[in-house]
Amino acid sequence: MALPANFSTVKVFGRYIDINQGTPMQGTVTFTMSQKYLVNPGADVLIFAVPIVASLDETGYFEIDLPATDDPDVIPQGYTWTVTESFNNRSGRTFSIAVPESTPDPGIDLVTVAPVLPADNVSYTVTSIDGMTGTVSLAGKYAPLDEDGKIPAENIPPITSGVTSVNGLSGIVSLGATEVGALPIGGGTMQGPLNLAEEPTDPTQAATKAYVDTLSRRFDVMAYGATADGTTDDAAAFQQAIEAASAAGGGVVLVPQGTYRIATPLVMKTRVTLQGVGKGVSVLSAPANDLITFTAHAFWWNIRDLTLKVIGGGHVINGSHNLSAFGISHCSLQQLGADHSIWYQHSGQIVEAYVSFCDLYVDGAPRTVPAFDWSDPAGGFNANVIEKCVATVNGDDSQYFFRIRGTNTTSDYTYNNAFRDVVFEICSGGGIYATSQFGLVIDNCWMWDDPVGGIVAPPFFVGKEPSGLASRCTVIRNSGRIGDHMAAGVKDLVLDASCQQTTIDSFRCVPDNAQIDLGDSSYVQFINKSPGTALTGTAGYAAYAAEGDTHNGVALDGRVTGDTHPRAVLKVNGSLQAGSGASAPDVSLYRGDVGWWYTDESLSIGGQLKVGGARVVPLTWLNAKTYGAVGNGVADDTAAIQEAIDDANAAGGGVVYIPRGTYRLTSALSMKSHVQLKGDGINATVLQQASSSSHGISGSNLELISIEDLLIDGPGSGTGRGIHLGGTTIIYSFYVTMRNVMVRQFGNTGIFIDDPVTTDLYNVTSKENGAEGFYITCSDTGTVGTSTSLVTCYAHNNVGNGFRLYNMVYSTFTGCAADHNVNGYKLESCEVVTLTGCGAEENTGDSIQISDGNNLSVFGAWLSESGTNGVHVTGGAQGVTLKGVKEFTSSTTSTFIKVDSGCTVTVENCKSDTRPNSFAAGTTTVLSDDALNMKVAGGLTVAGVEISNVQPGDMGYKAWVCDPGTVNGGGTALTTETFISRSLMPVTASGSGRSRR
């Protein structure tokens, strides 16, 4: 094992001989470190733990160098190595060893240090076990432990003379575990303390001591003199407990219920956890001083389940040193005095902080400092997460709640910080102010406005400091403002000082009047921009416009001459200005590059285009006919179109344009990443596959492709598919788009996509194919396809299923139709898949079949003349919701909704005029939003089915109208118009009109 020179190592060796055969054994010895990684702070080296495998040679011998477990230059110390023996002809052992740095040459022979099982009826004598004395008999090689992991008193006869403990250790020993001395390793518990007469020298005993110390590192502040009366200064007791935990190599400082006055700052240490019993229950209160401070670099520390508050002047946390790899969770952090912060950090770095499930509260407005004020010239706030928190300011305030500033002038960013699920209450001075950020994420963060003073600063600000760098690669999604009390001229989101590469996804305000100032930022991508959102500023390339998105009056400026990074195309209604004046910079317009959004057209402008002296460079657009394609339906155009596709891919992406005509193919076109295949429309551009064994278009491991405005025509038979994206070597299909495409008359599936991620199909038709119309699946073991959307797609007259999804998650069908197939929609082993406003008519099997999977929903579906069932839920599917499903049919022989045993389904406002339903007992909950829940005919069996939330009537609750037929509720027939209370079990039927329970 090769290690840096400053790590101490010890040789470990051994030889294994088969005692029966007298021959060397073959196999391996694996060493696994009990720590995740080792750190040498002085040398700035970190080593991650991975299993180290040593193979036995032909003589059965091995040797290997391992890091010493007590190296004083390495953190931590006192860990152990787990040794696992594996032989070709028999099983080996598993045990733990320590590797002391002081081990003499030649090193550690596993034969001398490995613990062994004691012989039968061997007894060890101990001083005391939970106050009892005597001899411990290890019958069957194990101590006879009770259900609590302790030795029963009857197994410990009294003695009168002094004794020696296990493995020569004396003191108070509580046996309940397996790693004490020679006990075998196999689980259980160990309780202490284990007092050693002398420091153990045997490596096995040293490992045992380290293990016991780890389990017993609990330091109750009450044991160090804390009073918890809210008046006495408990700071000294807390600090003593913290120091004791730190001296032990780390531990938990327990804070029982009570209020603890902390009149001098507590100094937190590495590997120490402050653990209370709940916020509001365990309270630390500082009168007018900082509460938590640091005197050196601290890492791997935690604060949990506490209320930390400062009454007057002082910060709750004053971190003036480097802090890393720590967490604060389920706490209430309160600063109740003016001009101080919850967390003040103006020197030192903060790395890998995790603040979660906390209430953050400041009082004493007006204030001159933010609640969280992180500002470091070194730009050292990296990989920090603040999530699931509520931030509140009591009173009007002109300060941001969170301010994270990177002011370094040496080209260093503050990296990968994230705010998730944060709610701001009455934070009139703004929520998040972040500068010089790289990879900032603001996700699901909402500003509730201040109805009294109004919001006087932007809720969200991203920019740069005068001496810092411009923020880059920012993502702001599912966030915004709720309420309409904004001061005049205040924007909801401000991108300032040349921000670059920002994604704004689903930014919303209620009411819909968001104002976003783009400043002079560039490469801004809008997704799901609200219609009421107003944009201002002079952002360069103000938006990667989503389909149908528009931006009015946006000016493009501030481009850097010679910048050739591919930029998104723009679709603008209004005037578009690119630069101005004689010194206007160059403006380059390209199709989208990897990871960037693009629209249908290269540039679409409803008003005027003012170039302002700049030159416009078009995107890569390759015409298939310039490569020799003919398009007369006779010539073989395969090679010409393929060459254009290959050239577009080699150029980094582009459009392969196939003009009007019929293009004969004799083999599959191989699609490539970053290529768009575009025709003149379904009725104009036809790719005619002549080979019955070839696909129309194929490809694997693709990203950022689109197929648009084409008809892909098959030979009418054979094994080929119209579009085949997948294969045995596929990883994923990223960002696949199909729009205005028809595939028909292939011998196999029309459209097949394997392992899709963020795939969209708009107005795509698959018809008259020999297998499935659409088959979207994830065949990779252990993975699923995700984020696939089908909008107004049509599956018609296919031999197999219309739409088939397998092993897919969070995907949607919207406004789709499936007619004259076997099953209209077949969802297998899927999760969180939704059908909205879809239809299915005259399919020979089920209109909708749901098998296995979880949380699948059907809203507002229209079904007609289903061959077997309207909706069939089977295979143990869980959490299925059917709402507003309507079936029209003249048949009474088949079933409307069928739910098999083992499934769970909620049915609401679903209706069939003629067909019955079949719900297996205990599977289905039926809800109603109006007096009439469901109209059925031909009989309905609902034994064990709950019907609830129906509206009250003068005689009870009207749940069903049977027209004609009966509802069978637990064996009792209910006729015509039936009234029930909460359940159909039990029900008493009376007469032919109404029945009561």
Secondary structure, 3 states (H helix, E strand, C coil): CCCCCCCCEEEEEEECEECCCCEECCEEEEEEECCCEEEECCCCEEEECCCEEEECCCCCEEEEEEECCCCCCCECCCCCEEEEEEECCCEEEEEEECCCCCCCCCCEEHHHHCCCCCCCCCEEEEEEECCEEEEEECHHHCCCCCCCCCCCHHHCCCCCCCCCCHHHCCCECECCCCCCCCCCCCCCCCECCCCCCCCCCCHHHHHHHHHHHHHCCEEEHHHHCCCCEEEEECHHHHHHHHHHHHHCCCEEEECCCEEEECCCCEECCCCEEEECCCCCCEEEEECCCCCEECCCCEECCEEECCEEEECCCCCCEECCCCEEEEEEECCEEEECCCCCCCEEECCCCEEEEEEECCEEEECCCCCCCCCEEEEECCCCEECCEEEEEEEEECCCCCCCCEEEEECCCCCCCEECCEEEEEEEECCCCCCEEEECEECCEEECCEEECCCCCCECCCCEEEECCCCCCCCEEEEEECCEEECCCECCCCCCEEECCCCEEEEEECCEEECCCCEEECCCCEEEEEECCCCCCEEECCCECCCECCCCCCCCCCEECCCCCCCCCCCCCEEECCCEEECCCCCCCCEECCCCCCCCCCCCCCEEECCCEECCCCCEECCCEEEHHHHCCCCEEEEECHHHHHHHHHHHHHCCCEEEECCCEEEEECCCEECCCCEEEECCCCCCEEEEECCCCCCCEEECCCEEEEEEEEEEECCCCCCCCCEEECCCCCCCEEEEEEEEEEEECCCCCCEEEECEEEEEEEEEEEECCCCCCEEEECCCCCCCEEEEEEECCEEECCCCCCEEEECEEEEEEECCEEECCCCCEEEECCEEEEEECCEEECCCCCCEEEECCECCEEECCEEECCCCEEEEEECCCECEEEECCEEECCCCCCEEEEECCCCCEEEECCEECCCCCEECCCCEEEECCCCCCEEECCCEECCCCEECCCCEECCEEEEEEEEEEEEEECCEEEEEEEEECCECCCCCCCCCCCCCC
